[in-house]
Amino acid sequence: MSYYTIAKYLRNMNADDLNPAFFDKVLLDIDSDDVKVDDETVKEIQDEFNYWYPLDWRLSAKDLVGNHLSFLMFHHSAIYPKEKWPRGTVVFGMGLLEGNKMSSSKGNVILLKDAIEQYSADVVRLFLMASAEPWQDFDWREKEVLGTKRRLEWFREFAAKVEEVKNSPLDLTNIEKVELNRTIDIWMLSQLNQHIKEATEALDGFQTRKALQESLFLLKKDVDHYLYRVKHLLDSQDPGIIYVLSTVLEAWIRLLAPFTPHTCEELWATYGGEGYVSQASWPESLVSPEIEKSEELVQNIIKDINQIKKMVKGDVEKIHVYLAPDWKWDLYEIAEEIGKPDIGQIMGRAIGANIYDDKKEIAAVAKKIGREMTKTKYVGKIDENQIISDAIDYIMEETGDKVIVHTDDSYDPENKARNAMPYKPAIFME
């Protein structure tokens, strides 16, 4: 690999000048009086080598592991210091066709040219990167290729949908920012940032399949959920929804540009992107675990209510949701700071801080927190009352019942409020 970085210079040079001293100087910066090439030329060649080295990835097929790729590691470890070693070697898998190894002799081969003509370059590119990591065998299956094509068509339709919701031409370079108050709007942007983060980390590790799972398939799932949550507002030209959808689309086009460059360049130009999307900056990630937890809270409440309803005999008129009091959040915070389910230490800290008068109740809740710590990720206190209030219409639509939220136990005929925990409200049906 070292040779290839400087080969363009060597082909026109005198072979007698290419002695060990010359290569020691260019590759290892070792000075010697035996170098026959002039200093200016040596520096130019050396700069070229240092531009490319250390190389990030050596890409090749698995059948070269026994020769080229093994010697790549041997040579670099023997000759170069560690800072010049390759970051990694990627061994590509083989291609399968409908579960069978491709073989020209058997005639079960699909040519890249034919695949592109039939499905388009972006569909082929997207399928190959989504079907397997680079080092894994990919399996070309027409049914799944068609599924990939439909996903790409959906992405185009989503872009048009955003402009439809806005009800005016979309300009991705001039998205009007608004202050978001609805939890679901903030959640959608948080999910976008989380997927950007995960996709970026995957690409840094050359995991193209994982990157696509995050940047296309899982992000689409969240977008579908968001569109469902705000479906009653899509025709109202709501500024918050327009801002969220426009922001998602703008970042999404940039995120998918390495995978579907033709489609993304077209969408970028159609909806007002500046210049080429391939030259635009990579989207930044600002993750909010608290906001992610907020939508998780809403979905868990709906799930718990529907599960309880299946077990309750008779009709349900009202559903009462009780939120955890502040002292339980304080206790959870103490447990998180301790970092392990040490009930004695948790109680000691809690009593010392005088978070609640009833020591017996503190002990009971501390034990419950100790059991939950390994299953529930604590991200800090969230405003459960505000979150549920924002989503109350959605919760009632999904459960089919009137839902009343309580922040205290002033109405608690079945003494259910005492069961309320952070991230897990108590539920009473009557």
LODRENVO-65613 format. One record per residue (C-alpha): x, y, z; residue number from 1. Coordinates in steps of 0.5 Angstrom, whole numbers, plus 2048, in hexadecimal, padded with zeros to 3 digits. Layout:
BEGIN
X, Y, Z, NUM
...
This chain:
BEGIN
800, 800, 800, 1
806, 805, 801, 2
808, 804, 7FA, 3
801, 806, 7F7, 4
801, 80C, 7FB, 5
808, 80F, 7F7, 6
808, 80A, 7F1, 7
806, 810, 7EC, 8
80D, 813, 7EE, 9
811, 80D, 7ED, 10
80F, 80B, 7E6, 11
813, 811, 7E3, 12
819, 811, 7E8, 13
820, 80E, 7E7, 14
81F, 807, 7EA, 15
827, 807, 7EC, 16
824, 80D, 7F1, 17
81F, 809, 7F4, 18
824, 806, 7F9, 19
822, 804, 801, 20
824, 80B, 803, 21
81F, 80E, 7FF, 22
81A, 80A, 801, 23
81C, 80A, 809, 24
81C, 812, 808, 25
815, 812, 804, 26
811, 80D, 809, 27
815, 80D, 80F, 28
818, 814, 80F, 29
81F, 812, 810, 30
825, 816, 80E, 31
82A, 813, 80A, 32
830, 816, 805, 33
82E, 810, 801, 34
828, 813, 7FE, 35
829, 815, 7F7, 36
822, 819, 7F5, 37
822, 820, 7F6, 38
81F, 823, 7FD, 39
819, 826, 7F9, 40
817, 820, 7F6, 41
818, 81C, 7FC, 42
814, 821, 800, 43
80E, 821, 7FB, 44
80E, 819, 7FB, 45
80E, 819, 802, 46
809, 81E, 803, 47
804, 819, 7FF, 48
806, 813, 803, 49
804, 817, 809, 50
7FE, 819, 806, 51
7FB, 812, 805, 52
7FF, 80F, 80B, 53
7FD, 80C, 810, 54
7F7, 809, 80C, 55
7F0, 808, 80F, 56
7EE, 802, 80C, 57
7F1, 7FD, 807, 58
7EB, 7FA, 803, 59
7EB, 7F3, 800, 60
7E8, 7EC, 7FF, 61
7E8, 7E6, 804, 62
7EC, 7E2, 7FF, 63
7F2, 7E7, 800, 64
7F3, 7E6, 807, 65
7F8, 7E0, 806, 66
7FD, 7E5, 802, 67
7FC, 7EC, 801, 68
7F8, 7EE, 807, 69
7FD, 7EA, 80C, 70
803, 7ED, 809, 71
800, 7F4, 80A, 72
800, 7F3, 811, 73
807, 7EF, 811, 74
80A, 7F5, 80D, 75
807, 7FB, 811, 76
809, 7F8, 818, 77
810, 7F6, 816, 78
811, 7FD, 812, 79
80D, 802, 815, 80
80C, 805, 81C, 81
805, 804, 81F, 82
803, 80B, 81D, 83
803, 809, 815, 84
800, 803, 816, 85
7F9, 802, 812, 86
7F3, 803, 817, 87
7F0, 7FD, 814, 88
7EF, 7F8, 80F, 89
7E8, 7F6, 80C, 90
7E7, 7EF, 809, 91
7E1, 7F0, 804, 92
7DC, 7EA, 804, 93
7DA, 7E6, 7FE, 94
7D3, 7E7, 7FA, 95
7CD, 7E2, 7FA, 96
7C7, 7E2, 7F5, 97
7C1, 7E0, 7F8, 98
7C5, 7DC, 7FE, 99
7CA, 7D9, 7F9, 100
7D1, 7DA, 7F7, 101
7D2, 7DE, 7F1, 102
7D6, 7DA, 7EC, 103
7D7, 7DD, 7E5, 104
7D8, 7D5, 7E3, 105
7D1, 7D4, 7E5, 106
7CE, 7DA, 7E2, 107
7CB, 7DC, 7E9, 108
7CE, 7E3, 7E9, 109
7CB, 7EA, 7E9, 110
7CF, 7EF, 7E5, 111
7CF, 7F6, 7E9, 112
7CE, 7FA, 7E2, 113
7C7, 7F6, 7E1, 114
7C5, 7F7, 7E9, 115
7C6, 7FE, 7E8, 116
7C2, 7FF, 7E2, 117
7BD, 7FB, 7E5, 118
7BC, 7FE, 7EC, 119
7C1, 804, 7EB, 120
7C8, 806, 7EE, 121
7C5, 808, 7F5, 122
7C1, 802, 7F6, 123
7C6, 7FD, 7F5, 124
7CB, 801, 7F9, 125
7C6, 802, 7FF, 126
7C4, 7FA, 7FE, 127
7CC, 7F8, 7FE, 128
7CE, 7FC, 804, 129
7C7, 7FB, 808, 130
7C7, 7F3, 807, 131
7CE, 7F2, 80A, 132
7D4, 7F5, 80E, 133
7DA, 7F6, 809, 134
7DD, 7EF, 80B, 135
7D7, 7EB, 80B, 136
7D4, 7E7, 805, 137
7CE, 7EB, 802, 138
7C8, 7E7, 7FF, 139
7C5, 7EB, 7F9, 140
7BE, 7E9, 7FA, 141
7B9, 7EC, 7F5, 142
7B3, 7ED, 7FA, 143
7B8, 7F0, 7FF, 144
7BB, 7F5, 7F9, 145
7B3, 7F7, 7F7, 146
7B2, 7F8, 7FF, 147
7B8, 7FD, 7FF, 148
7B6, 800, 7F9, 149
7AF, 802, 7FC, 150
7B3, 805, 802, 151
7B6, 80A, 7FE, 152
7B0, 80B, 7FA, 153
7AD, 80D, 801, 154
7B3, 811, 803, 155
7B1, 815, 7FD, 156
7AA, 815, 7FF, 157
7AB, 818, 806, 158
7AF, 81E, 803, 159
7A9, 820, 7FF, 160
7A5, 81F, 805, 161
7A9, 824, 809, 162
7A8, 829, 803, 163
7A0, 827, 803, 164
7A0, 828, 80B, 165
7A3, 82F, 80A, 166
79E, 831, 804, 167
7A4, 835, 801, 168
7AA, 834, 7FE, 169
7AF, 830, 802, 170
7B6, 834, 803, 171
7BB, 830, 807, 172
7C0, 835, 807, 173
7BB, 83A, 80B, 174
7B7, 836, 810, 175
7B3, 83A, 815, 176
7B5, 838, 81C, 177
7B0, 838, 821, 178
7B0, 837, 828, 179
7AD, 830, 82A, 180
7A8, 82F, 82F, 181
7A5, 828, 82E, 182
7A9, 822, 831, 183
7A8, 81E, 82A, 184
7AB, 823, 826, 185
7B1, 823, 82A, 186
7B2, 81C, 82B, 187
7B2, 81B, 823, 188
7B8, 820, 822, 189
7BB, 81C, 828, 190
7BA, 815, 825, 191
7BD, 819, 81E, 192
7C3, 81B, 822, 193
7C4, 814, 825, 194
7C4, 810, 81E, 195
7C9, 815, 81C, 196
7CD, 813, 822, 197
7CC, 80C, 821, 198
7CD, 80C, 819, 199
7D4, 811, 81A, 200
7D7, 80C, 81F, 201
7D5, 806, 81A, 202
7D8, 809, 814, 203
7DE, 80B, 818, 204
7DF, 803, 819, 205
7DD, 802, 812, 206
7D7, 7FE, 814, 207
7D3, 801, 80E, 208
7CD, 7FC, 80F, 209
7CC, 7FE, 816, 210
7CD, 806, 814, 211
7C7, 805, 80F, 212
7C3, 801, 814, 213
7C3, 808, 819, 214
7C3, 80D, 813, 215
7BD, 80A, 80F, 216
7B9, 804, 812, 217
7B9, 806, 819, 218
7B9, 80D, 818, 219
7B3, 80C, 813, 220
7AF, 808, 819, 221
7B0, 80E, 81D, 222
7AD, 813, 818, 223
7A7, 80E, 817, 224
7A6, 80E, 81E, 225
7A7, 816, 81E, 226
7A2, 817, 818, 227
79D, 812, 81C, 228
79D, 816, 822, 229
79C, 81D, 81F, 230
797, 81B, 819, 231
792, 81F, 81C, 232
796, 825, 81B, 233
799, 824, 814, 234
794, 828, 810, 235
795, 82E, 815, 236
79B, 831, 813, 237
79E, 830, 81A, 238
7A4, 834, 81A, 239
7A7, 82F, 81F, 240
7A6, 829, 81A, 241
7A8, 82D, 814, 242
7AF, 82E, 818, 243
7B0, 827, 81A, 244
7AE, 824, 814, 245
7B3, 829, 810, 246
7B8, 828, 815, 247
7B8, 820, 814, 248
7B8, 820, 80D, 249
7BE, 825, 80C, 250
7C2, 821, 811, 251
7BF, 81A, 80E, 252
7C1, 81C, 807, 253
7C8, 81E, 809, 254
7C8, 817, 80D, 255
7C7, 813, 807, 256
7CB, 816, 802, 257
7D1, 811, 803, 258
7CC, 80B, 802, 259
7C7, 80E, 7FC, 260
7CB, 814, 7F9, 261
7C7, 815, 7F3, 262
7C0, 815, 7F7, 263
7C3, 81A, 7FC, 264
7C6, 81F, 7F7, 265
7BF, 81F, 7F3, 266
7BB, 820, 7FA, 267
7C0, 825, 7FC, 268
7C0, 829, 7F6, 269
7B8, 829, 7F5, 270
7B7, 82B, 7FC, 271
7BC, 831, 7FD, 272
7C2, 82E, 7FF, 273
7C8, 832, 7FE, 274
7CE, 82F, 7F9, 275
7CF, 828, 7F9, 276
7CC, 824, 7FF, 277
7D3, 81F, 7FE, 278
7D7, 826, 800, 279
7D2, 828, 806, 280
7D4, 827, 80D, 281
7D3, 820, 811, 282
7CD, 821, 815, 283
7CE, 822, 81C, 284
7CB, 81E, 822, 285
7C9, 821, 829, 286
7C6, 81C, 82D, 287
7C1, 81D, 832, 288
7BF, 816, 836, 289
7BA, 81A, 83B, 290
7B6, 81B, 834, 291
7B7, 814, 832, 292
7B4, 812, 839, 293
7AE, 816, 838, 294
7AB, 813, 832, 295
7AD, 80C, 835, 296
7A9, 80E, 83B, 297
7A3, 810, 837, 298
7A3, 809, 833, 299
7A4, 805, 83A, 300
79E, 808, 83D, 301
79A, 806, 837, 302
79D, 7FF, 837, 303
79B, 7FF, 83E, 304
794, 801, 83E, 305
792, 7FD, 838, 306
796, 7F7, 83C, 307
792, 7F8, 842, 308
78B, 7F9, 83E, 309
78C, 7F2, 83C, 310
78C, 7EF, 843, 311
787, 7F4, 846, 312
780, 7F1, 846, 313
77A, 7F6, 844, 314
77A, 7FD, 841, 315
77F, 802, 842, 316
77C, 809, 843, 317
783, 80D, 845, 318
78A, 80B, 845, 319
78E, 80F, 84B, 320
795, 810, 84A, 321
79A, 811, 850, 322
7A0, 815, 850, 323
7A6, 813, 854, 324
7A7, 819, 85A, 325
7AE, 81D, 85A, 326
7B1, 819, 85F, 327
7B1, 813, 85B, 328
7B5, 816, 856, 329
7BA, 819, 85B, 330
7BB, 812, 85D, 331
7BC, 80F, 856, 332
7C1, 815, 855, 333
7C5, 812, 85C, 334
7C5, 80B, 859, 335
7C7, 80D, 853, 336
7CD, 811, 856, 337
7CF, 80B, 85A, 338
7CF, 807, 854, 339
7CD, 800, 857, 340
7C7, 7FD, 85A, 341
7C9, 7FE, 861, 342
7C3, 7FF, 865, 343
7C6, 801, 86C, 344
7CB, 806, 868, 345
7C5, 809, 864, 346
7C0, 809, 86B, 347
7C6, 80D, 86F, 348
7C7, 812, 86A, 349
7BF, 813, 869, 350
7BE, 814, 871, 351
7C4, 818, 871, 352
7C1, 81D, 86C, 353
7BB, 81D, 86F, 354
7B7, 81B, 869, 355
7B1, 818, 86C, 356
7AE, 817, 873, 357
7AC, 810, 872, 358
7B2, 80C, 873, 359
7AE, 805, 872, 360
7AC, 808, 86B, 361
7B3, 80A, 869, 362
7B5, 803, 86B, 363
7B0, 800, 866, 364
7B1, 805, 861, 365
7B9, 804, 861, 366
7B8, 7FC, 860, 367
7B3, 7FD, 85A, 368
7B8, 802, 857, 369
7BE, 7FD, 859, 370
7BA, 7F8, 855, 371
7B9, 7FD, 84F, 372
7C0, 800, 84E, 373
7C2, 7FA, 84A, 374
7BC, 7FB, 845, 375
7BA, 802, 845, 376
7BF, 807, 842, 377
7BF, 80D, 847, 378
7C0, 814, 843, 379
7BE, 819, 848, 380
7B7, 81C, 84A, 381
7B2, 81D, 844, 382
7AC, 821, 845, 383
7A7, 81B, 844, 384
7A1, 820, 846, 385
7A3, 824, 840, 386
7A4, 81E, 83B, 387
79E, 81B, 83C, 388
79A, 821, 83C, 389
79D, 822, 835, 390
79B, 81B, 833, 391
794, 81A, 837, 392
790, 81B, 830, 393
795, 815, 82D, 394
794, 811, 833, 395
78D, 811, 834, 396
78C, 810, 82C, 397
791, 80A, 82D, 398
78D, 807, 833, 399
786, 809, 831, 400
785, 80C, 838, 401
785, 812, 83C, 402
78C, 813, 840, 403
78D, 817, 846, 404
794, 819, 849, 405
795, 81A, 850, 406
79B, 81D, 853, 407
799, 81B, 85A, 408
795, 816, 85E, 409
78F, 81B, 860, 410
78A, 816, 85C, 411
78D, 80F, 85C, 412
787, 80A, 85E, 413
78C, 804, 85D, 414
792, 807, 860, 415
796, 806, 859, 416
79A, 80C, 85A, 417
79F, 809, 85E, 418
7A1, 805, 859, 419
7A3, 80B, 854, 420
7AA, 80B, 852, 421
7AF, 80F, 84E, 422
7AD, 80D, 847, 423
7A8, 809, 849, 424
7A1, 80C, 84B, 425
79C, 808, 84F, 426
796, 806, 84C, 427
78F, 806, 84F, 428
788, 804, 84A, 429
781, 805, 84D, 430
